[in-house]
Amino acid sequence: MARIERWIHSIKHECLDHFIVFGERHLRYLINEYVDYYHEFRPHQGLGNTPSS
């Protein structure tokens, strides 16, 4: 449960707080782009603060 809460906090503060969402389609696009960023470019503590590639 803590991991889900942390992810929701991350997407909210790192992504959604910076955009005005214009409908569900736009929200889905923003979430998909953030997920790609989160998994490819964002440093993670468990990975030695380096992106996983």
C-alpha positions as CSV (number, residue, x, y, z in Angstrom):
1,M,0.0,0.0,0.0
2,A,2.8,2.4,0.8
3,R,4.3,2.0,-2.7
4,I,1.0,2.9,-4.3
5,E,0.7,6.0,-2.1
6,R,4.2,7.0,-2.9
7,W,3.6,6.6,-6.7
8,I,0.3,8.6,-6.5
9,H,2.2,11.3,-4.6
10,S,5.0,11.3,-7.2
11,I,2.7,11.6,-10.3
12,K,0.6,14.3,-8.6
13,H,3.5,16.5,-7.6
14,E,5.9,15.8,-10.5
15,C,3.3,15.8,-13.3
16,L,-0.3,16.7,-12.7
17,D,0.4,19.8,-10.6
18,H,2.1,21.3,-13.7
19,F,-0.7,20.8,-16.2
20,I,-4.3,21.7,-16.8
21,V,-6.1,18.5,-17.8
22,F,-8.5,18.8,-20.6
23,G,-10.6,15.7,-20.3
24,E,-10.0,12.0,-19.8
25,R,-8.1,11.5,-23.0
26,H,-5.6,14.2,-22.1
27,L,-5.2,12.8,-18.6
28,R,-4.5,9.3,-20.0
29,Y,-1.9,10.8,-22.3
30,L,-0.2,12.7,-19.4
31,I,-0.2,9.5,-17.2
32,N,1.3,7.4,-20.0
33,E,4.0,9.9,-20.6
34,Y,4.8,10.1,-16.9
35,V,4.9,6.3,-16.5
36,D,7.5,6.2,-19.4
37,Y,9.5,8.9,-17.7
38,Y,9.2,7.3,-14.3
39,H,10.5,3.9,-15.5
40,E,13.1,5.1,-18.0
41,F,14.7,8.4,-16.8
42,R,13.7,9.2,-13.2
43,P,16.4,8.1,-10.6
44,H,15.3,5.5,-8.1
45,Q,16.8,5.0,-4.6
46,G,16.6,1.2,-5.0
47,L,18.7,1.4,-8.2
48,G,21.5,3.5,-6.7
49,N,19.8,6.8,-7.9
50,T,20.4,5.9,-11.5
51,P,17.8,5.4,-14.3
52,S,17.1,1.8,-15.2
53,S,18.1,1.1,-18.8
